Amino acid sequence: MDRRILLADDSKATSEQLQTLLQAGGQFKVDTVADGEAAYQALQEHPYSILLTDLKMPRLDGMMLIERVQERKLPVTIVVMTGYGSIDQAVQAMRAGAYDYLTKPVDPEHLRLVIERILRERTLQDEVLQLRQRLQEQYSFRGVLSVNPRMHAVFELIRSVAQTTTTVLIEGETGTGKEQVARAIHDASSTLRSGPFVAINCAALPETLLESELFGHEKGSFTGAIGQRVGRFEQANGGTLFLDEVGDIPTTMQAKLLRVLQERRFERVGGTASLEVDVRVIAATNRGLPAMVEKGKFREDLYYRLNVIKIDLPPLRERPEDIPLLATHFAGKHARLGERPPTFTPQAMEKLLNHAWPGNIRELENAIERACVTLREACIQIEDLPLEVLRVRSGDAAARVDLSKQLPQLLREVVLDLKRRYLIEAMKKSRGNVGRCAKICGLSRRSISAKLTEYNIRKESFKED
C-alpha cells in the first residue's frame, strides 16, 4: 500500500512542522509544495494516498485544486486545512469532494487519527479490489469467466485442444460466448500457431458471396470482380478460422467446405491454381446439427469432419452461480470513465438471479451496460435494470429463489478460498517470515498470525531447510 502524502501550503513554517511530524515514525513519505498549481502537477506525476492542502494558496487555491482533482478522478484522499474563521469554506470543500478538514493550528493527535482512519479505509478498499481481481483470475481462462464446474471442464478441454491442430465444434445457444471460447482456443495455441484469428458469420452472407469470402476470387471471375481477392482461408493461414453459424451454410457450399477440411487445398472462385493452407477450423452453431443431419439439411460427412472435438456451452440459466461474477466483471468493463465500478444492491442482484436470460451472457452484458449508463448512485439498483430483466415469468422465480439464497454462501466460500491462496503465496514469498508476510499483505503481524490459525496454515512448512 502506498503511504505517500502530499502537503500543499504556502507557509514554509507550517509545511516543515507537519512534514517533520508525519515523517517522525518512518511510516510516511511526505512531499511539500507551496501552491495549488504545483500540487496538481505533483498529483499527476506521482501516486499519493493523501493530499493535505491549505485552502488559501497562490496561483491555484484549495477549492480549485479539489475541483481539478475531482474532474480528473485522481485517486487521492483530500484533507483540507483552514483557520477557525473559514469553517464554512471547509464544509464547502467537503461537499466538493474533500474527505475531512482540520483547523489551524493543526492538532497533531487529531491529524494522526484522521490519517490512520483514511489509510484503514483505503486498505479495505484495496483488499476488495485485490480480491475482485484474484476472483476473476482464479475463475477465468483466456478471458472466459466462470465458477461453474461444467465450464471448468470446458477450460480443461481447451487446454488439451490447444496443443493440437484438431478441428473443434462449439455448440450453444445464442449469446453463450461461442466466439469467446474460440478465441480462447486460438490464444492458448499461440505457442504452436502464430497466425491470426479470422472469423466469419456464415449466416450473414448469401451463397455466392460466402464462397468468395471463404476462398477468395480472381479478377473478372464474376460481375463486379474488379481485382483479385484473398479469402478467409488464406487470411487465416497458420492460425485459426472461426466459422460462426456453420449450420446455415447452403448444401452446395457444404461439399466445398468438406473438401477443404479433408485436403487442406482449394481454388479461388474463377481460378485454376490449387492453394494449400495450414488452418485450424473452429465451427460454431446454435442449431442441433445431428437433427439437421437426420432431416437431410446438413451433410453427415461434414458433420463428422467438424465434430472431432465437441464443446457444449451451457446456457446462463444452467449456470446462475456465474451471474454475480459476470455482472461484476461487466460493471467494471462499462463503468464510467475515471469512476470506480458500481456495485449492486441485494435487490438488484436478486432480480438478475431470477431472470431466465434467454439471450444468455450477451443479454446480461447489455443489461449491465445500460445500468452503468443510467445509474444515479454508486450502486446499481432495481430501477437501473431493463424492464425485460424485471419481468419474471411464472415458474422462473420458484425455480431460482432457492439458488439465490445459496449463492451468498457459495461466494463467501469462493472468497475465503482466494484469501487462503493469497496468504499461502505471501508466505511462500516471505519464506515463512510473518513480519515480511504482513508487509506484503499490508496487514499487521497479529492479523497474519490469526489468519494462519483460521486457515490452518503452518508457517513452519514455508521455511527453508
ZANU-818414 format. One record per residue (C-alpha): x, y negated, z negated; residue in one letter. Coordinates in steps of 0.5 Angstrom, whole numbers, m for minus. Each point is the difference from the previous one (the first is absolute). Example, Ala and Ser with C-alpha at 12.3 -4.5 7.8 and 13.67 -1.06 7.14 Angstrom:
BEGIN
25 / 9 / m16 / A .
2 / m7 / 2 / S .
end
This chain:
BEGIN
0 / 0 / 0 / M .
3 / m7 / 2 / D .
1 / m4 / m6 / R .
2 / m7 / 3 / R .
m3 / m6 / m2 / I .
0 / m7 / 4 / L .
0 / m6 / m4 / L .
m2 / m7 / 3 / A .
0 / m6 / m4 / D .
4 / m7 / 2 / D .
2 / 0 / m7 / S .
7 / 2 / m1 / K .
0 / 1 / m7 / A .
m7 / 4 / 0 / T .
3 / 5 / 5 / S .
6 / 1 / m3 / E .
m3 / 1 / m7 / Q .
m5 / 5 / 3 / L .
5 / 4 / 4 / Q .
4 / 1 / m6 / T .
m6 / 2 / m4 / L .
m2 / 5 / 5 / L .
6 / 3 / 2 / Q .
3 / 1 / m7 / A .
m3 / 7 / m1 / G .
3 / 2 / 7 / G .
m7 / 2 / 3 / Q .
m1 / m5 / 5 / F .
4 / m4 / 5 / K .
m2 / m7 / 0 / V .
1 / m5 / 6 / D .
m2 / m7 / 0 / T .
m2 / m5 / 5 / V .
m1 / m8 / m1 / A .
m6 / m1 / 4 / D .
m6 / 4 / 3 / G .
3 / 0 / 7 / E .
6 / 4 / m2 / A .
m4 / 4 / m4 / A .
m5 / 2 / 6 / Y .
7 / 1 / 4 / Q .
2 / 5 / m5 / A .
m6 / 4 / m1 / L .
0 / 1 / 8 / Q .
8 / 3 / 0 / E .
0 / 4 / m7 / H .
m6 / 4 / m3 / P .
m2 / m2 / m7 / Y .
m4 / 3 / m6 / S .
m2 / m7 / m3 / I .
0 / m7 / 2 / L .
1 / m5 / m6 / L .
m2 / m7 / 3 / T .
m1 / m7 / m2 / D .
m6 / m4 / 3 / L .
3 / m7 / 1 / K .
6 / 1 / 4 / M .
3 / m4 / 6 / P .
0 / 2 / 8 / R .
m6 / 5 / m2 / L .
m4 / 0 / m6 / D .
m2 / 6 / m4 / G .
m7 / 0 / 3 / M .
2 / 0 / 7 / M .
5 / 6 / m2 / L .
m5 / 4 / m2 / I .
m5 / m1 / 6 / E .
6 / 2 / 4 / R .
2 / 6 / m4 / V .
m8 / 2 / 1 / Q .
0 / m2 / 7 / E .
6 / 5 / 2 / R .
m2 / 5 / m5 / K .
7 / 0 / m3 / L .
0 / 6 / m5 / P .
2 / m4 / m7 / V .
m4 / m2 / m6 / T .
0 / m7 / m2 / I .
0 / m3 / m6 / V .
0 / m8 / m1 / V .
3 / m5 / m5 / M .
m4 / m6 / m2 / T .
0 / m6 / m5 / G .
m5 / 0 / m5 / Y .
m4 / m6 / 4 / G .
0 / 5 / 6 / S .
m4 / 6 / m2 / I .
m6 / m2 / 5 / D .
5 / 1 / 5 / Q .
3 / 6 / m2 / A .
m7 / 3 / 0 / V .
m1 / m2 / 7 / Q .
7 / 3 / 1 / A .
m3 / 7 / m3 / M .
m6 / m1 / 5 / R .
4 / m1 / 6 / A .
4 / 7 / m2 / G .
5 / m1 / m6 / A .
0 / 6 / m5 / Y .
0 / m5 / m6 / D .
3 / m6 / m3 / Y .
5 / m3 / m5 / L .
0 / m6 / m3 / T .
7 / m4 / m1 / K .
4 / 0 / m4 / P .
m1 / 8 / 1 / V .
0 / 4 / m6 / D .
5 / 6 / 1 / P .
m4 / 5 / m3 / E .
m6 / m1 / 4 / H .
4 / 0 / 6 / L .
3 / 6 / m1 / R .
m7 / 3 / m2 / L .
m3 / m3 / 7 / V .
6 / 3 / 4 / I .
m1 / 7 / m4 / E .
m7 / 0 / 2 / R .
1 / m1 / 7 / I .
5 / 5 / 1 / L .
m4 / 5 / m3 / R .
m6 / m1 / 4 / E .
5 / 0 / 6 / R .
3 / 6 / m2 / T .
m7 / 3 / 0 / L .
m2 / m2 / 7 / Q .
7 / 2 / 3 / D .
m2 / 7 / m3 / E .
m6 / 0 / 3 / V .
3 / m2 / 7 / L .
5 / 6 / m1 / Q .
m5 / 5 / m2 / L .
m4 / m2 / 6 / R .
6 / 0 / 5 / Q .
2 / 7 / m3 / R .
m7 / 3 / 0 / L .
0 / m2 / 8 / Q .
7 / 3 / 0 / E .
m2 / 6 / m3 / Q .
m6 / 2 / 3 / Y .
2 / m3 / 7 / S .
3 / 4 / 6 / F .
3 / m5 / 6 / R .
m6 / m5 / m1 / G .
m6 / 5 / m2 / V .
m2 / 0 / m7 / L .
m4 / 5 / m4 / S .
0 / 3 / m6 / V .
m5 / 6 / 3 / N .
3 / 7 / 0 / P .
m2 / 1 / 7 / R .
3 / m6 / 2 / M .
7 / 2 / m3 / H .
m1 / 7 / 3 / A .
0 / m5 / 7 / V .
6 / m3 / m3 / F .
4 / 6 / 0 / E .
m2 / 3 / 6 / L .
2 / m7 / 3 / I .
7 / 1 / m3 / R .
0 / 7 / 3 / S .
m2 / m2 / 7 / V .
5 / m6 / 0 / A .
6 / 5 / 1 / Q .
m3 / 3 / 7 / T .
m3 / m3 / 6 / T .
m6 / 4 / 0 / T .
m7 / m3 / 2 / T .
m5 / m2 / m5 / V .
m7 / 0 / 0 / L .
m4 / m5 / m5 / I .
m7 / 1 / m1 / E .
m4 / m5 / m5 / G .
m6 / m5 / 0 / E .
1 / m7 / 3 / T .
4 / m4 / m5 / G .
3 / 5 / m4 / T .
7 / m2 / 2 / G .
2 / 5 / 6 / K .
5 / m5 / 4 / E .
3 / m2 / m7 / Q .
1 / 7 / m1 / V .
3 / 1 / 7 / A .
5 / m6 / m1 / R .
2 / 3 / m7 / A .
2 / 7 / 4 / I .
4 / m5 / 5 / H .
3 / m4 / m5 / D .
2 / 7 / m4 / A .
3 / 3 / 6 / S .
5 / m6 / 1 / S .
6 / 3 / m1 / T .
m2 / 5 / 5 / L .
m3 / m4 / 5 / R .
2 / m7 / 2 / S .
m5 / m2 / 5 / G .
m6 / m5 / m1 / P .
m7 / 2 / m3 / F .
m5 / m1 / 6 / V .
m8 / 0 / m1 / A .
m6 / 0 / 5 / I .
m7 / 1 / m1 / N .
m3 / 5 / 5 / C .
m7 / m2 / m1 / A .
1 / m7 / 1 / A .
2 / 1 / 8 / L .
m4 / 3 / 6 / P .
4 / 6 / 3 / E .
3 / m4 / 6 / T .
3 / m5 / m5 / L .
2 / 5 / m5 / L .
4 / 4 / 5 / E .
4 / m6 / 2 / S .
1 / m2 / m8 / E .
3 / 7 / m1 / L .
4 / 2 / 6 / F .
1 / m7 / 3 / G .
m1 / m1 / 7 / H .
4 / m2 / 7 / E .
0 / m6 / 3 / K .
m6 / 0 / 5 / G .
m3 / 6 / m3 / S .
m7 / m3 / 0 / F .
m3 / m6 / 1 / T .
3 / m5 / m5 / G .
6 / 4 / m1 / A .
5 / m6 / 2 / I .
6 / 3 / m3 / G .
3 / 6 / m4 / Q .
m3 / 1 / m7 / R .
3 / 4 / m5 / V .
m5 / 5 / m4 / G .
0 / 1 / m7 / R .
3 / 7 / 0 / F .
6 / m4 / 3 / E .
0 / m5 / m5 / Q .
0 / 5 / m6 / A .
6 / 4 / 3 / N .
4 / 2 / m6 / G .
m6 / m2 / m5 / G .
m7 / 1 / m1 / T .
m6 / 0 / 4 / L .
m7 / m1 / m4 / F .
m6 / 2 / 4 / L .
m6 / m3 / m4 / D .
m7 / 3 / 1 / E .
3 / 5 / 4 / V .
m7 / 4 / 0 / G .
m2 / m6 / 5 / D .
5 / 2 / 6 / I .
m4 / 2 / 6 / P .
0 / 7 / 2 / T .
5 / m1 / 6 / T .
5 / m4 / m4 / M .
0 / 5 / m5 / Q .
3 / 5 / 5 / A .
6 / m5 / 2 / K .
1 / m1 / m7 / L .
1 / 7 / m2 / L .
5 / 1 / 6 / R .
4 / m6 / m3 / V .
0 / 4 / m7 / L .
2 / 6 / 3 / Q .
5 / m2 / 5 / E .
2 / m7 / m3 / R .
0 / m2 / 7 / R .
m5 / m5 / 4 / F .
0 / m4 / 6 / E .
m2 / m7 / 0 / R .
m7 / m2 / 4 / V .
2 / 0 / 7 / G .
7 / 2 / m1 / G .
3 / 7 / 2 / T .
6 / 0 / m5 / A .
0 / 4 / m6 / S .
1 / m3 / m6 / L .
3 / 3 / m6 / E .
m2 / m3 / m7 / V .
2 / 2 / m7 / D .
m6 / m2 / m4 / V .
m3 / 3 / m7 / R .
m8 / m1 / 1 / V .
m5 / m1 / m5 / I .
m7 / 0 / 1 / A .
m6 / m2 / m4 / A .
m7 / 1 / 0 / T .
m7 / m2 / m4 / N .
m3 / 6 / 4 / R .
0 / 7 / m1 / G .
4 / 3 / 5 / L .
m2 / 7 / m1 / P .
m7 / m1 / 1 / A .
1 / m4 / 7 / M .
4 / 6 / 2 / V .
m6 / 4 / m1 / E .
m4 / m5 / 4 / K .
5 / 0 / 6 / G .
2 / m7 / m2 / K .
7 / 1 / m2 / F .
5 / 5 / 3 / R .
1 / 5 / m4 / E .
8 / 1 / 2 / D .
1 / m7 / m1 / L .
m3 / 0 / m7 / Y .
4 / 6 / m2 / Y .
6 / m4 / 3 / R .
m1 / m6 / m4 / L .
m2 / 4 / m6 / N .
7 / 2 / m2 / V .
0 / m3 / m7 / I .
m7 / m3 / m2 / K .
m1 / m5 / m5 / I .
m7 / m1 / m3 / D .
m1 / m7 / m3 / L .
m6 / 0 / m6 / P .
m5 / m6 / 0 / P .
1 / m5 / m5 / L .
m7 / 3 / m3 / R .
4 / 6 / m2 / E .
6 / m4 / m3 / R .
m3 / m5 / m4 / P .
5 / 0 / m5 / E .
4 / m4 / 5 / D .
m5 / m5 / 0 / I .
4 / m4 / m5 / P .
7 / 1 / 2 / L .
m2 / m2 / 8 / L .
m4 / m6 / m3 / A .
5 / m3 / m4 / T .
5 / 1 / 6 / H .
m5 / m4 / 5 / F .
m1 / m5 / m5 / A .
8 / m1 / 0 / G .
0 / 0 / 7 / K .
m5 / m5 / 1 / H .
1 / m5 / m6 / A .
0 / m7 / 2 / R .
7 / m3 / 2 / L .
4 / m1 / m6 / G .
m5 / 3 / m5 / E .
0 / 6 / m5 / R .
m4 / 6 / 3 / P .
m7 / m1 / m3 / P .
m2 / 6 / m5 / T .
m7 / 3 / 0 / F .
m6 / m1 / m6 / T .
m2 / 7 / m2 / P .
m7 / m1 / 3 / Q .
3 / m2 / 7 / A .
5 / 7 / m1 / M .
m7 / 4 / m1 / E .
m3 / m3 / 6 / K .
6 / 2 / 4 / L .
0 / 7 / m3 / L .
m8 / 1 / 1 / N .
1 / m2 / 7 / H .
0 / 6 / 5 / A .
5 / m3 / 5 / W .
m3 / 2 / 7 / P .
6 / m4 / 3 / G .
5 / 3 / m5 / N .
6 / m4 / m1 / I .
m1 / m5 / 6 / R .
m6 / m2 / m3 / E .
3 / 0 / m7 / L .
5 / m5 / 2 / E .
m4 / m4 / 4 / N .
m5 / m1 / m7 / A .
6 / m2 / m4 / I .
3 / m5 / 5 / E .
m7 / m3 / 1 / R .
0 / 0 / m8 / A .
7 / m3 / 0 / C .
m2 / m6 / 5 / V .
m7 / m2 / m4 / T .
2 / 1 / m7 / L .
0 / m6 / m5 / R .
3 / 3 / m6 / E .
7 / 4 / m2 / A .
m5 / 7 / 0 / C .
m4 / 3 / 6 / I .
m7 / 0 / m3 / Q .
m6 / 3 / 3 / I .
m2 / m6 / 4 / E .
6 / 0 / 4 / D .
m1 / 7 / 3 / L .
m4 / 1 / 6 / P .
m7 / 2 / 0 / L .
1 / 7 / 3 / E .
4 / 1 / m6 / V .
m5 / m2 / m5 / L .
m6 / 4 / 3 / R .
0 / 7 / m3 / V .
m4 / 6 / 4 / R .
m4 / 5 / m4 / S .
4 / 5 / m2 / G .
7 / m3 / 1 / D .
0 / m3 / m7 / A .
m2 / 6 / m4 / A .
6 / 4 / 3 / A .
5 / m5 / m1 / R .
m2 / m3 / m7 / V .
4 / 6 / m4 / D .
6 / m1 / 4 / L .
0 / m8 / m1 / S .
0 / 2 / m8 / K .
6 / 5 / 1 / Q .
4 / m5 / 5 / L .
3 / m4 / m6 / P .
3 / 6 / m4 / Q .
3 / 2 / 7 / L .
3 / m7 / 1 / L .
2 / 0 / m7 / R .
4 / 7 / 1 / E .
3 / m3 / 6 / V .
3 / m6 / m3 / V .
2 / 4 / m6 / L .
4 / 5 / 4 / D .
3 / m6 / 4 / L .
2 / m3 / m6 / K .
3 / 6 / m3 / R .
4 / 1 / 7 / R .
2 / m7 / 0 / Y .
3 / 1 / m7 / L .
4 / 6 / 2 / I .
3 / m4 / 6 / E .
2 / m5 / m5 / A .
3 / 5 / m5 / M .
4 / 3 / 6 / K .
3 / m7 / 2 / K .
2 / m1 / m7 / S .
3 / 7 / m2 / R .
m5 / 0 / m6 / G .
2 / m6 / m3 / N .
m6 / m3 / m3 / V .
2 / m7 / 0 / G .
2 / 0 / 7 / R .
m6 / 3 / 2 / C .
m4 / m5 / m4 / A .
3 / m6 / 4 / K .
m1 / 4 / 7 / I .
m8 / 0 / m2 / C .
0 / m7 / m3 / G .
m2 / 3 / m7 / L .
2 / 1 / m7 / S .
4 / 6 / m3 / R .
m6 / 1 / m4 / R .
m4 / 1 / 6 / S .
4 / 4 / 3 / I .
1 / 5 / m6 / S .
m7 / 0 / m1 / A .
m2 / 2 / 8 / K .
6 / 5 / 0 / L .
m4 / 3 / m6 / T .
m7 / m1 / 3 / E .
2 / 3 / 7 / Y .
4 / 6 / m4 / N .
7 / m2 / 4 / I .
6 / 2 / m4 / R .
5 / m5 / 1 / K .
6 / 5 / m1 / E .
m2 / 3 / 7 / S .
3 / m6 / 3 / F .
7 / m1 / m3 / K .
6 / 2 / 4 / E .
3 / 6 / m2 / D .
end
